[in-house]
Amino acid sequence: MSLAVSPANYARRSLTAAILLLALYMAWVIIANQAFQWNVVFAWLFEPSVMQGLMVTLGLTVVAMALGTAIGLLLAICRLSANRLPSGFASLYIWFFRGTPMLVQLIFWYNLATLFPEISITIPFGPTLISWDTNTLITPLTAAIVGLALNEAAYMAEIIRAGLISVDPGQSEAAQAFGMTRERALRRIVIPQAMRSIIPPTGNQLISMIKGTSLVSVIAMNDLLYSVQAVYNRTFEIIPMLMVAVVWYLFITSILNIGQSYIEAYYARGDRRDGQRQPDFSEAELA
């Protein structure tokens, strides 16, 4: 029995050992470096103001993601429309919001009163029905939700559009041949099948949204980053307070990564089943 190690295996083991040594060294540098002040990090990790900022970050993520997905679905349907007007509007929307930085959009919404001192509902070329003072209406919270949701909608629209066009057009045609309307076929047949292509990249967008909420600190929104900034502006412990935010962001995104892995595995099993058996339209599906 030969115990010789092939050059390929030797190279692989050497690379693995080098990576492990580098990882251990980096961990030691981080732990042993007194400048990180880990005692301060752990002292502030569960402090009430930091936890409040964390809750704001999570709340913004959920609300903005839900609104962005709903608006993105409408934009994706408009983008696929044969009518040039809704298709052109959706394309223009996506072009604008994907082409400008989210930070610029947030600052724009926060300063909307500069352009429109009042927001009104009026009859075209007629009287004003109701109006609001823009400074009262556009608070840091509403500016953050609007800015994050509208920006996210542009990305979700492209994700959903890609999922919809991944479904065989014959599915919709077969459903309409059985008497279903185009809208009902889209809702009952096309969208459920497109979900296997939509959900995995949506998980990536959710993780990006968690990190993107840190931008709302520039408009004085009391999120996680703003909370730790408020502390280190008083204590001048900049690095340890930033590490508090880093720990929480890593914790949340790690949980989301695990959830995304399970979802991707679930839909991968669905793809394998579909490779063995083609779906058909039963009476239950068309009911």
Backbone torsions as a table, in degrees:
resi	resn	phi	psi	omega
1	MET	NA	122.7	-176.6
2	SER	-84.0	134.5	177.9
3	LEU	-104.6	10.9	-178.0
4	ALA	-66.9	141.4	178.9
5	VAL	-100.7	127.4	-179.3
6	SER	-68.0	153.2	178.3
7	PRO	-56.1	-35.5	-179.8
8	ALA	-66.5	-43.3	178.6
9	ASN	-67.0	-38.5	178.6
10	TYR	-62.4	-43.3	178.7
11	ALA	-64.7	-39.1	-179.6
12	ARG	-65.7	-44.4	179.8
13	ARG	-67.1	-37.3	178.1
14	SER	-64.4	-42.2	178.6
15	LEU	-64.4	-42.6	178.3
16	THR	-60.8	-44.7	179.6
17	ALA	-63.8	-39.9	179.5
18	ALA	-65.0	-40.6	179.0
19	ILE	-65.3	-43.2	179.3
20	LEU	-63.3	-42.7	178.3
21	LEU	-62.9	-41.2	178.5
22	LEU	-65.0	-41.0	179.3
23	ALA	-64.3	-43.3	178.4
24	LEU	-63.8	-39.7	179.4
25	TYR	-64.5	-44.7	179.5
26	MET	-63.3	-39.8	178.3
27	ALA	-63.6	-41.3	179.0
28	TRP	-64.4	-42.6	179.2
29	VAL	-59.7	-43.2	-178.1
30	ILE	-68.6	-43.2	-177.0
31	ILE	-71.9	-41.1	-174.2
32	ALA	-81.3	-17.2	-178.2
33	ASN	-72.8	114.4	-177.0
34	GLN	-67.8	-19.7	-178.7
35	ALA	-65.8	-22.5	177.5
36	PHE	-70.8	-22.9	177.7
37	GLN	51.1	62.9	-175.6
38	TRP	-62.1	-27.1	176.6
39	ASN	-63.4	-36.6	176.7
40	VAL	-70.0	-39.5	179.3
41	VAL	-58.5	-50.8	-177.7
42	PHE	-68.7	-28.7	179.1
43	ALA	-68.6	-32.8	-177.0
44	TRP	-99.7	-5.3	-172.0
45	LEU	-59.8	-39.8	-178.1
46	PHE	-112.8	20.7	178.9
47	GLU	-64.2	140.6	-173.5
48	PRO	-52.9	-41.8	-178.3
49	SER	-67.0	-35.2	177.1
50	VAL	-68.7	-42.6	178.8
51	MET	-64.6	-36.6	176.3
52	GLN	-63.7	-43.4	176.6
53	GLY	-62.1	-36.9	177.3
54	LEU	-64.0	-41.7	179.0
55	MET	-64.4	-37.6	177.2
56	VAL	-63.7	-43.0	178.6
57	THR	-60.5	-45.8	179.9
58	LEU	-66.3	-40.9	178.9
59	GLY	-63.9	-44.4	177.5
60	LEU	-59.9	-41.3	-179.3
61	THR	-61.6	-47.5	-177.7
62	VAL	-64.2	-48.9	-176.9
63	VAL	-65.8	-48.0	-178.2
64	ALA	-65.1	-37.5	179.8
65	MET	-68.7	-40.7	179.3
66	ALA	-64.7	-46.8	178.7
67	LEU	-65.0	-42.8	-179.9
68	GLY	-62.4	-38.3	179.0
69	THR	-68.5	-42.1	179.6
70	ALA	-63.9	-46.8	178.9
71	ILE	-66.5	-38.6	178.9
72	GLY	-62.2	-36.8	177.4
73	LEU	-62.9	-44.9	178.1
74	LEU	-63.1	-41.3	179.4
75	LEU	-65.1	-39.9	179.6
76	ALA	-63.8	-41.2	178.5
77	ILE	-65.7	-41.8	177.4
78	CYS	-63.7	-39.6	-179.0
79	ARG	-62.7	-32.7	-178.7
80	LEU	-88.9	-3.0	-178.0
81	SER	-68.0	146.3	176.2
82	ALA	-74.9	-18.0	177.9
83	ASN	-76.2	126.2	-174.9
84	ARG	-70.0	-26.3	-177.9
85	LEU	-66.3	-57.3	177.7
86	PRO	-65.6	-34.8	178.6
87	SER	-64.7	-42.1	178.5
88	GLY	-67.1	-39.8	178.3
89	PHE	-62.5	-45.1	-179.8
90	ALA	-63.3	-40.9	179.1
91	SER	-64.2	-41.4	178.6
92	LEU	-64.5	-42.1	178.6
93	TYR	-60.2	-50.2	-178.5
94	ILE	-62.8	-41.8	178.8
95	TRP	-59.3	-44.2	-176.3
96	PHE	-70.2	-50.5	-172.6
97	PHE	-75.8	-25.6	173.9
98	ARG	-83.0	-21.2	-175.9
99	GLY	-92.4	-6.6	178.6
100	THR	-119.0	144.9	-177.7
101	PRO	-64.4	143.6	178.9
102	MET	-60.4	-36.7	-179.9
103	LEU	-60.7	-42.4	177.9
104	VAL	-63.0	-41.6	179.7
105	GLN	-63.3	-42.5	179.5
106	LEU	-62.5	-44.3	179.1
107	ILE	-65.0	-37.8	178.1
108	PHE	-60.9	-48.8	-179.2
109	TRP	-64.9	-36.7	-179.5
110	TYR	-65.9	-29.7	-179.5
111	ASN	-105.9	27.8	-177.7
112	LEU	-61.3	-29.4	-179.0
113	ALA	-61.6	-22.5	177.2
114	THR	-63.5	-36.9	179.3
115	LEU	-87.6	-42.4	-175.8
116	PHE	-129.1	93.5	179.7
117	PRO	-59.3	-29.0	177.6
118	GLU	-129.9	143.5	172.6
119	ILE	-107.6	122.1	-171.6
120	SER	-128.0	153.0	168.1
121	ILE	-107.6	116.2	-175.4
122	THR	-129.4	158.2	168.6
123	ILE	-81.4	129.1	-178.1
124	PRO	-50.8	124.5	-178.5
125	PHE	60.6	22.0	-178.9
126	GLY	-130.5	-161.1	-175.8
127	PRO	-74.1	161.4	176.4
128	THR	-85.3	128.0	-178.9
129	LEU	-83.2	-45.8	-179.7
130	ILE	-156.1	149.3	-179.4
131	SER	-145.2	155.3	178.4
132	TRP	-130.6	149.6	172.4
133	ASP	-73.1	125.1	-174.1
134	THR	-63.8	-38.8	179.2
135	ASN	-62.4	-32.7	177.5
136	THR	-75.7	-38.1	-176.2
137	LEU	-76.5	-42.8	-176.7
138	ILE	-93.0	88.7	174.0
139	THR	-89.9	170.6	174.6
140	PRO	-54.3	-36.2	180.0
141	LEU	-66.6	-49.9	-179.0
142	THR	-66.4	-36.7	177.8
143	ALA	-64.5	-39.8	179.8
144	ALA	-66.3	-45.1	-178.9
145	ILE	-64.7	-47.5	-179.1
146	VAL	-62.7	-47.0	-177.9
147	GLY	-62.9	-46.4	-178.9
148	LEU	-68.0	-42.9	-176.2
149	ALA	-67.5	-45.1	-178.5
150	LEU	-67.1	-36.8	176.3
151	ASN	-67.4	-42.8	-179.5
152	GLU	-65.8	-33.0	-179.4
153	ALA	-60.0	-35.8	-179.5
154	ALA	-64.6	-40.9	179.7
155	TYR	-74.1	-40.6	179.1
156	MET	-65.3	-32.7	178.7
157	ALA	-60.3	-42.7	179.8
158	GLU	-71.1	-36.1	177.0
159	ILE	-64.5	-45.9	-178.9
160	ILE	-68.3	-40.1	178.1
161	ARG	-60.1	-44.2	178.7
162	ALA	-62.3	-38.1	177.5
163	GLY	-66.0	-40.6	-179.1
164	LEU	-66.3	-41.8	-178.4
165	ILE	-76.6	-10.4	176.4
166	SER	-76.7	-16.2	179.4
167	VAL	-81.2	135.4	179.9
168	ASP	-56.5	124.1	178.9
169	PRO	-56.6	-24.3	178.4
170	GLY	-62.4	-25.0	178.0
171	GLN	-63.1	-47.6	179.4
172	SER	-67.0	-40.1	179.8
173	GLU	-64.1	-41.6	178.5
174	ALA	-64.3	-40.2	179.0
175	ALA	-63.5	-42.0	178.6
176	GLN	-68.5	-30.3	176.8
177	ALA	-66.7	-26.8	176.9
178	PHE	-85.8	5.0	175.0
179	GLY	100.9	4.3	178.7
180	MET	-79.8	144.0	174.2
181	THR	-72.1	163.3	-179.7
182	ARG	-61.7	-39.9	-179.2
183	GLU	-66.5	-40.4	-179.6
184	ARG	-70.7	-36.8	176.3
185	ALA	-63.5	-38.6	177.9
186	LEU	-63.9	-43.2	-176.2
187	ARG	-74.2	-38.4	-172.9
188	ARG	-96.9	-25.1	-174.4
189	ILE	-115.1	-53.6	-170.6
190	VAL	-72.9	-51.8	-176.0
191	ILE	-61.4	-45.5	178.0
192	PRO	-57.8	-38.4	179.2
193	GLN	-73.3	-30.3	-179.7
194	ALA	-73.4	-17.2	-175.6
195	MET	-60.2	-31.0	-179.4
196	ARG	-66.4	-23.7	175.7
197	SER	-94.0	-20.1	-175.2
198	ILE	-87.9	-41.6	-170.1
199	ILE	-66.0	-45.3	-179.4
200	PRO	-57.8	-49.6	177.6
201	PRO	-67.7	-24.5	175.4
202	THR	-65.0	-34.5	174.9
203	GLY	-61.7	-39.5	176.3
204	ASN	-63.0	-40.3	179.2
205	GLN	-66.2	-35.6	178.0
206	LEU	-64.5	-42.0	177.7
207	ILE	-64.3	-41.3	177.2
208	SER	-64.1	-35.3	179.2
209	MET	-65.9	-40.4	177.5
210	ILE	-55.1	-46.2	-179.2
211	LYS	-75.0	-33.3	-178.8
212	GLY	-67.3	-24.4	179.7
213	THR	-63.7	-18.8	179.5
214	SER	-62.8	-20.9	-179.7
215	LEU	-69.0	-22.2	-177.2
216	VAL	-70.1	-10.0	177.8
217	SER	-63.8	-23.7	-178.8
218	VAL	-72.6	-17.4	177.7
219	ILE	-106.8	24.7	175.4
220	ALA	64.3	29.9	173.6
221	MET	-84.7	128.6	-170.7
222	ASN	-80.1	63.6	177.7
223	ASP	-88.4	-168.5	-177.2
224	LEU	-61.6	-48.3	-178.8
225	LEU	-64.2	-42.0	179.4
226	TYR	-62.3	-36.7	-179.5
227	SER	-64.5	-44.4	-179.9
228	VAL	-72.9	-30.4	175.5
229	GLN	-64.7	-39.7	178.8
230	ALA	-62.0	-34.3	179.4
231	VAL	-72.1	-50.5	-175.5
232	TYR	-72.9	-15.2	171.3
233	ASN	-69.9	-23.4	177.2
234	ARG	-91.9	-40.5	-172.1
235	THR	-99.0	-14.5	-177.5
236	PHE	63.0	18.9	175.5
237	GLU	-93.0	70.9	-170.0
238	ILE	-66.7	-52.7	-174.7
239	ILE	-63.3	-50.5	-179.7
240	PRO	-62.4	-35.1	179.0
241	MET	-70.9	-36.4	174.7
242	LEU	-64.9	-34.6	177.4
243	MET	-66.9	-30.6	174.4
244	VAL	-60.0	-46.8	178.1
245	ALA	-64.2	-41.4	-179.9
246	VAL	-60.9	-43.3	-179.4
247	VAL	-60.3	-45.1	-178.7
248	TRP	-69.4	-40.7	177.3
249	TYR	-61.9	-43.1	179.4
250	LEU	-65.5	-38.3	179.4
251	PHE	-62.6	-48.2	-178.1
252	ILE	-65.6	-47.4	-177.9
253	THR	-66.8	-29.8	176.9
254	SER	-65.9	-43.0	177.0
255	ILE	-62.2	-43.7	179.2
256	LEU	-65.0	-36.1	177.1
257	ASN	-63.0	-40.8	178.2
258	ILE	-64.2	-45.0	177.6
259	GLY	-61.0	-41.2	179.2
260	GLN	-63.9	-37.3	179.1
261	SER	-63.3	-41.7	178.0
262	TYR	-65.3	-40.7	179.7
263	ILE	-65.0	-44.3	179.4
264	GLU	-63.3	-38.5	177.3
265	ALA	-65.2	-38.0	178.9
266	TYR	-62.5	-47.2	-179.2
267	TYR	-73.6	-25.4	174.3
268	ALA	-66.3	-37.4	175.4
269	ARG	-64.6	-37.4	177.3
270	GLY	-63.1	-38.5	178.6
271	ASP	-65.2	-39.4	179.3
272	ARG	-66.3	-38.7	177.8
273	ARG	-65.2	-39.8	179.7
274	ASP	-65.3	-29.0	177.8
275	GLY	-68.6	-23.1	179.8
276	GLN	-92.6	-29.3	-175.9
277	ARG	-142.0	122.0	178.3
278	GLN	-76.6	137.4	-179.9
279	PRO	-70.4	148.8	174.6
280	ASP	-127.2	169.1	-177.6
281	PHE	-96.3	103.1	176.9
282	SER	-88.2	168.4	179.4
283	GLU	-64.6	-31.5	178.8
284	ALA	-65.8	-37.1	-179.3
285	GLU	-70.7	-31.8	-175.0
286	LEU	-93.2	-3.3	-177.6
287	ALA	-70.1	NA	NA
